[in-house]
Amino acid sequence: MSKPPRPRGYQRIYRGIAAVMLVTLISVVILHLVNHWVLVIEVALILEFAAYWAVQTKELWNTP
């Protein structure tokens, strides 16, 4: 079975999404200690994961 293509553009997108998710996770911890905005931050994290999922689906759509 052949490996799916991994163009550099997708790798940059994945790294960018991962960085945003990490910043969001750190924000959740800090805001949980300071305030109760955790739900808003968790929604942001879910949306970021959805962005990752959408990019991966687009990348692998035509892969056998």
KAMOLIN-V915115 format. One record per residue. N is the residue number from 0. RES is the residue in one small letter. SS is DSSP state (H for helix, E for strand, L for the rest). PHI is phi in degrees with one decimal (999 if undefined). Layout:
N RES SS PHI
N RES SS PHI
This chain:
0 m L 999
1 s L -83.9
2 k L -78.8
3 p L -69.7
4 p L -67.1
5 r L -128.4
6 p L -61.3
7 r H -59.5
8 g H -59.5
9 y H -67.9
10 q H -61.9
11 r H -64.1
12 i H -63.7
13 y H -61.6
14 r H -64.5
15 g H -63.6
16 i H -63.5
17 a H -61.6
18 a H -64.2
19 v H -63.7
20 m H -63.5
21 l H -64.5
22 v H -61.5
23 t H -64.0
24 l H -61.1
25 i H -62.9
26 s H -62.8
27 v H -59.8
28 v H -62.3
29 i H -64.8
30 l H -68.7
31 h H -65.1
32 l H -74.8
33 v H -98.7
34 n L -148.2
35 h L -109.5
36 w L -95.9
37 v H -59.1
38 l H -60.2
39 v H -63.4
40 i H -67.7
41 e H -65.3
42 v H -62.2
43 a H -61.4
44 l H -64.3
45 i H -63.8
46 l H -65.0
47 e H -66.4
48 f H -64.7
49 a H -62.6
50 a H -63.5
51 y H -58.3
52 w H -62.5
53 a H -65.4
54 v H -64.4
55 q H -65.7
56 t H -62.8
57 k H -62.0
58 e H -63.2
59 l H -98.9
60 w L -54.5
61 n L -99.7
62 t L -80.4
63 p L -68.3
